[in-house]
Amino acid sequence: MKIVIANGTTEAKFVIDMFKDDPNNELVVINSSKEVVDQIVATKQIRVTHGDPWRDYILDEANITFADVFVALSNSDTDNYASCILAKRAYSVKKVICLVQNPSNVEIYRKLGIDSVVCSTYLLTENIKSESSMERLVRTLTLENNKIVVTEVPVLSNYRVCALPIAKINFPRYASIAAIYRDNTVIIPNGQVVINAKDVLLIITSPDKQSDIISFIKEKRKK
C-alpha cells in the first residue's frame, strides 16, 4: 500500500512508525518544515520531500500518482483541503484523509469531496450527542484496515495522570497523545503540558492496544 503523509509533526512521526516496518507499505513523506524534514530523516531513516504538499511540482517530485492513501496533517485546514483535493483530482489518489481544527469544516469538506475528515472537537461533540455518559468516548480513524484507532478519554481528578506533566507520566510507547481538548480549545501537547481534570485526551494507538491505554489513563491515584 502506498501511503502519502503530508505535513504534521508528532502526528506524522506516529503514522510513519505505524506503517514503516511493513514491507507491503511504501511511505511517501512530504513536509513544508525543513526542521521536521531533518528530524524525520535522522530518526526514521526514510526519504522526505521538502516542500508544500499543495503545490503540484512538489507532488510530482514525491511521485504520489495512484497512491492508495493521502493523509494531510497540517495545522491549517485550508492547506490540508487544498492538498487533498489536488492529490485526488490531479494524481488519482484513491483515498484522501484530511485533519481539520475547525469542526465546522468537517461536513463542508466531506461535501466537497474529501473521503475522510478528522477533527477531535467534532468527534467529541458527536460522542456527547450519542453517549449518555462520558465514561468512554471512542472513535476510529479508518486507515489501512483500522490499523489506527483514535480514542478520546476524559480525565477525572482522581486519575493518576491528573495534575502531572506528560513527561513525568511514563506514557506507554505504543500510544501517543495527539491533542488535548480543554475548555473549548484544542492543545497540541508536549512534555511540559500538565494534564488537568476534565481534559479530554485524544490518543492514537493500534486497535489491539486500545483497551490497554484506556485502562492506563483511568488508573486511580494511590491514596
VEXTORPA-55039 format. One record per residue (C-alpha): residue in one letter; z, x, y; residue number from 1. Coordinates in Angstrom, 2 decimals. Layout:
<rotis>
> resn / up / east / north / resi
> a / Z / X / Y / NUM $
...
</rotis>
This chain:
<rotis>
> resn / up / east / north / resi
> m / 0.00 / 0.00 / 0.00 / 1 $
> k / -0.98 / 1.34 / 3.42 / 2 $
> i / 1.83 / 0.69 / 5.91 / 3 $
> v / 1.47 / 1.43 / 9.63 / 4 $
> i / 4.70 / 1.94 / 11.59 / 5 $
> a / 4.11 / 1.72 / 15.33 / 6 $
> n / 6.82 / 2.95 / 17.72 / 7 $
> g / 10.54 / 2.38 / 17.28 / 8 $
> t / 13.33 / 4.95 / 16.84 / 9 $
> t / 16.12 / 4.15 / 14.38 / 10 $
> e / 14.14 / 1.21 / 13.00 / 11 $
> a / 11.07 / 3.35 / 12.41 / 12 $
> k / 13.08 / 6.03 / 10.62 / 13 $
> f / 14.70 / 3.42 / 8.38 / 14 $
> v / 11.37 / 1.85 / 7.42 / 15 $
> i / 9.97 / 5.32 / 6.70 / 16 $
> d / 12.93 / 6.09 / 4.41 / 17 $
> m / 12.47 / 2.79 / 2.58 / 18 $
> f / 8.86 / 3.45 / 1.65 / 19 $
> k / 8.02 / 7.15 / 1.82 / 20 $
> d / 9.18 / 8.08 / -1.68 / 21 $
> d / 6.97 / 5.53 / -3.43 / 22 $
> p / 3.73 / 7.30 / -4.49 / 23 $
> n / 1.88 / 3.97 / -4.24 / 24 $
> n / 2.55 / 3.81 / -0.50 / 25 $
> e / 0.61 / 5.51 / 2.28 / 26 $
> l / 2.57 / 5.68 / 5.53 / 27 $
> v / 0.79 / 5.88 / 8.87 / 28 $
> v / 3.22 / 6.55 / 11.72 / 29 $
> i / 2.32 / 6.19 / 15.41 / 30 $
> n / 4.77 / 6.75 / 18.25 / 31 $
> s / 4.49 / 6.89 / 22.03 / 32 $
> s / 7.52 / 9.17 / 22.41 / 33 $
> k / 6.94 / 12.89 / 21.90 / 34 $
> e / 10.66 / 13.33 / 21.28 / 35 $
> v / 10.65 / 10.73 / 18.49 / 36 $
> v / 7.46 / 12.21 / 17.04 / 37 $
> d / 9.08 / 15.65 / 16.85 / 38 $
> q / 12.23 / 14.19 / 15.24 / 39 $
> i / 10.28 / 12.30 / 12.57 / 40 $
> v / 8.05 / 15.26 / 11.77 / 41 $
> a / 11.08 / 17.55 / 11.48 / 42 $
> t / 13.32 / 15.24 / 9.44 / 43 $
> k / 10.87 / 13.19 / 7.38 / 44 $
> q / 8.14 / 15.82 / 6.84 / 45 $
> i / 5.31 / 13.39 / 7.43 / 46 $
> r / 2.42 / 13.38 / 9.88 / 47 $
> v / 2.84 / 11.31 / 13.05 / 48 $
> t / 0.15 / 10.36 / 15.56 / 49 $
> h / 1.43 / 10.74 / 19.12 / 50 $
> g / 0.19 / 8.02 / 21.46 / 51 $
> d / 0.35 / 4.35 / 22.43 / 52 $
> p / -0.46 / 2.07 / 19.46 / 53 $
> w / -2.13 / -0.49 / 21.73 / 54 $
> r / -4.92 / 1.98 / 22.57 / 55 $
> d / -7.94 / 1.87 / 20.30 / 56 $
> y / -8.59 / 5.60 / 20.34 / 57 $
> i / -5.06 / 6.22 / 19.05 / 58 $
> l / -5.56 / 3.71 / 16.23 / 59 $
> d / -8.89 / 5.39 / 15.48 / 60 $
> e / -7.15 / 8.75 / 15.26 / 61 $
> a / -4.48 / 7.30 / 12.97 / 62 $
> n / -7.15 / 5.67 / 10.76 / 63 $
> i / -5.45 / 2.30 / 10.33 / 64 $
> t / -8.56 / 0.33 / 9.31 / 65 $
> f / -7.90 / -2.11 / 6.43 / 66 $
> a / -4.19 / -1.22 / 6.32 / 67 $
> d / -2.04 / -3.67 / 4.36 / 68 $
> v / 0.80 / -3.96 / 6.88 / 69 $
> f / 1.20 / -3.07 / 10.57 / 70 $
> v / 4.77 / -3.10 / 11.90 / 71 $
> a / 5.28 / -2.92 / 15.69 / 72 $
> l / 8.81 / -1.80 / 16.60 / 73 $
> s / 8.70 / -1.06 / 20.35 / 74 $
> n / 11.37 / -2.40 / 22.70 / 75 $
> s / 8.57 / -4.06 / 24.67 / 76 $
> d / 7.44 / -7.45 / 23.36 / 77 $
> t / 4.14 / -7.18 / 25.22 / 78 $
> d / 3.37 / -3.75 / 23.77 / 79 $
> n / 4.16 / -4.97 / 20.25 / 80 $
> y / 1.98 / -8.05 / 20.66 / 81 $
> a / -0.94 / -6.03 / 22.04 / 82 $
> s / -0.64 / -3.51 / 19.20 / 83 $
> c / -0.54 / -6.18 / 16.51 / 84 $
> i / -3.46 / -8.18 / 17.87 / 85 $
> l / -5.61 / -5.06 / 18.24 / 86 $
> a / -4.73 / -3.95 / 14.70 / 87 $
> k / -5.50 / -7.38 / 13.24 / 88 $
> r / -8.69 / -8.19 / 15.10 / 89 $
> a / -10.33 / -4.80 / 15.55 / 90 $
> y / -9.09 / -2.93 / 12.48 / 91 $
> s / -8.85 / -5.72 / 9.87 / 92 $
> v / -5.19 / -5.09 / 9.08 / 93 $
> k / -4.10 / -7.67 / 6.50 / 94 $
> k / -0.64 / -8.48 / 7.88 / 95 $
> v / 0.95 / -7.69 / 11.24 / 96 $
> i / 4.70 / -7.85 / 11.90 / 97 $
> c / 5.95 / -7.91 / 15.49 / 98 $
> l / 9.50 / -7.18 / 16.65 / 99 $
> v / 10.48 / -9.08 / 19.80 / 100 $
> q / 13.54 / -9.03 / 22.06 / 101 $
> n / 12.89 / -12.37 / 23.77 / 102 $
> p / 13.45 / -15.29 / 21.37 / 103 $
> s / 11.09 / -17.45 / 23.45 / 104 $
> n / 8.22 / -15.25 / 22.29 / 105 $
> v / 8.72 / -16.00 / 18.58 / 106 $
> e / 6.84 / -19.30 / 18.41 / 107 $
> i / 4.34 / -18.23 / 21.09 / 108 $
> y / 3.33 / -15.07 / 19.23 / 109 $
> r / 3.07 / -16.93 / 15.93 / 110 $
> k / 0.68 / -19.42 / 17.51 / 111 $
> l / -1.33 / -16.56 / 18.98 / 112 $
> g / -1.98 / -15.08 / 15.55 / 113 $
> i / 0.92 / -12.76 / 14.67 / 114 $
> d / 1.71 / -13.14 / 10.96 / 115 $
> s / 5.44 / -12.44 / 11.20 / 116 $
> v / 7.58 / -12.32 / 14.36 / 117 $
> v / 11.11 / -10.92 / 14.03 / 118 $
> c / 13.84 / -11.47 / 16.64 / 119 $
> s / 17.55 / -11.03 / 15.92 / 120 $
> t / 18.58 / -13.59 / 18.56 / 121 $
> y / 16.11 / -16.14 / 17.23 / 122 $
> l / 17.28 / -15.60 / 13.65 / 123 $
> l / 20.88 / -16.05 / 14.72 / 124 $
> t / 20.08 / -19.30 / 16.54 / 125 $
> e / 18.14 / -20.71 / 13.61 / 126 $
> n / 21.03 / -19.85 / 11.29 / 127 $
> i / 23.58 / -21.53 / 13.52 / 128 $
> k / 21.44 / -24.67 / 13.51 / 129 $
> s / 21.20 / -24.75 / 9.73 / 130 $
> e / 24.64 / -23.48 / 8.71 / 131 $
> s / 27.90 / -25.39 / 9.01 / 132 $
> s / 29.72 / -22.08 / 9.31 / 133 $
> m / 29.03 / -18.54 / 10.48 / 134 $
> e / 30.68 / -17.14 / 7.36 / 135 $
> r / 27.41 / -15.66 / 6.14 / 136 $
> l / 24.19 / -15.68 / 8.10 / 137 $
> v / 21.23 / -14.25 / 6.27 / 138 $
> r / 17.51 / -13.92 / 6.90 / 139 $
> t / 14.91 / -11.91 / 5.02 / 140 $
> l / 12.12 / -9.90 / 6.58 / 141 $
> t / 9.13 / -10.11 / 4.25 / 142 $
> l / 7.79 / -6.59 / 3.99 / 143 $
> e / 6.23 / -5.32 / 0.77 / 144 $
> n / 7.59 / -7.92 / -1.60 / 145 $
> n / 11.01 / -8.31 / 0.04 / 146 $
> k / 11.98 / -4.64 / -0.10 / 147 $
> i / 13.78 / -5.01 / 3.24 / 148 $
> v / 16.48 / -7.60 / 3.93 / 149 $
> v / 17.78 / -8.30 / 7.43 / 150 $
> t / 21.33 / -9.64 / 7.25 / 151 $
> e / 23.36 / -11.00 / 10.15 / 152 $
> v / 27.12 / -10.68 / 9.64 / 153 $
> p / 29.68 / -11.97 / 12.19 / 154 $
> v / 32.71 / -9.69 / 12.73 / 155 $
> l / 36.25 / -11.10 / 12.72 / 156 $
> s / 39.22 / -9.42 / 14.38 / 157 $
> n / 40.93 / -8.65 / 11.04 / 158 $
> y / 37.93 / -6.80 / 9.59 / 159 $
> r / 38.46 / -3.08 / 9.03 / 160 $
> v / 35.36 / -2.19 / 11.06 / 161 $
> c / 36.54 / -4.11 / 14.13 / 162 $
> a / 37.59 / -2.04 / 17.18 / 163 $
> l / 36.12 / 1.15 / 15.71 / 164 $
> p / 33.15 / 3.18 / 16.98 / 165 $
> i / 30.29 / 3.19 / 14.48 / 166 $
> a / 30.57 / 6.95 / 13.99 / 167 $
> k / 34.09 / 6.55 / 12.55 / 168 $
> i / 33.31 / 3.74 / 10.12 / 169 $
> n / 31.68 / 5.86 / 7.40 / 170 $
> f / 28.90 / 3.31 / 7.19 / 171 $
> p / 27.04 / 3.34 / 3.82 / 172 $
> r / 23.81 / 5.34 / 3.80 / 173 $
> y / 21.97 / 2.52 / 2.03 / 174 $
> a / 22.14 / 0.31 / 5.12 / 175 $
> s / 21.62 / 0.57 / 8.87 / 176 $
> i / 22.85 / -1.45 / 11.87 / 177 $
> a / 19.63 / -2.27 / 13.69 / 178 $
> a / 21.25 / -4.24 / 16.51 / 179 $
> i / 24.46 / -5.93 / 17.62 / 180 $
> y / 24.40 / -9.43 / 19.11 / 181 $
> r / 27.23 / -9.69 / 21.68 / 182 $
> d / 27.82 / -12.25 / 24.43 / 183 $
> n / 24.19 / -13.39 / 24.56 / 184 $
> t / 22.91 / -9.82 / 24.73 / 185 $
> v / 21.40 / -7.51 / 22.13 / 186 $
> i / 22.77 / -3.97 / 21.86 / 187 $
> i / 20.82 / -1.19 / 20.14 / 188 $
> p / 23.73 / 0.79 / 18.66 / 189 $
> n / 24.54 / 4.46 / 18.45 / 190 $
> g / 27.56 / 6.25 / 17.02 / 191 $
> q / 29.67 / 5.73 / 20.14 / 192 $
> v / 29.28 / 1.92 / 20.24 / 193 $
> v / 32.53 / 0.16 / 19.33 / 194 $
> i / 32.27 / -2.93 / 17.13 / 195 $
> n / 34.13 / -5.87 / 18.64 / 196 $
> a / 35.43 / -9.12 / 17.24 / 197 $
> k / 32.79 / -11.89 / 17.47 / 198 $
> d / 29.96 / -9.34 / 17.37 / 199 $
> v / 27.13 / -10.25 / 15.01 / 200 $
> l / 25.75 / -7.19 / 13.22 / 201 $
> l / 22.06 / -7.17 / 12.36 / 202 $
> i / 21.93 / -5.00 / 9.25 / 203 $
> i / 18.87 / -3.71 / 7.40 / 204 $
> t / 19.09 / -2.85 / 3.72 / 205 $
> s / 17.38 / -3.42 / 0.39 / 206 $
> p / 17.91 / -6.76 / -1.42 / 207 $
> d / 19.98 / -5.18 / -4.21 / 208 $
> k / 22.47 / -3.82 / -1.64 / 209 $
> q / 22.78 / -6.98 / 0.46 / 210 $
> s / 25.96 / -8.27 / -1.16 / 211 $
> d / 27.48 / -4.76 / -1.09 / 212 $
> i / 27.02 / -4.36 / 2.65 / 213 $
> i / 28.36 / -7.85 / 3.37 / 214 $
> s / 31.48 / -7.02 / 1.33 / 215 $
> f / 31.82 / -3.69 / 3.15 / 216 $
> i / 31.70 / -5.33 / 6.59 / 217 $
> k / 34.09 / -8.13 / 5.60 / 218 $
> e / 36.73 / -5.83 / 4.12 / 219 $
> k / 40.07 / -6.68 / 5.74 / 220 $
> r / 42.14 / -4.17 / 7.67 / 221 $
> k / 45.16 / -2.90 / 5.77 / 222 $
> k / 48.46 / -4.01 / 7.24 / 223 $
</rotis>
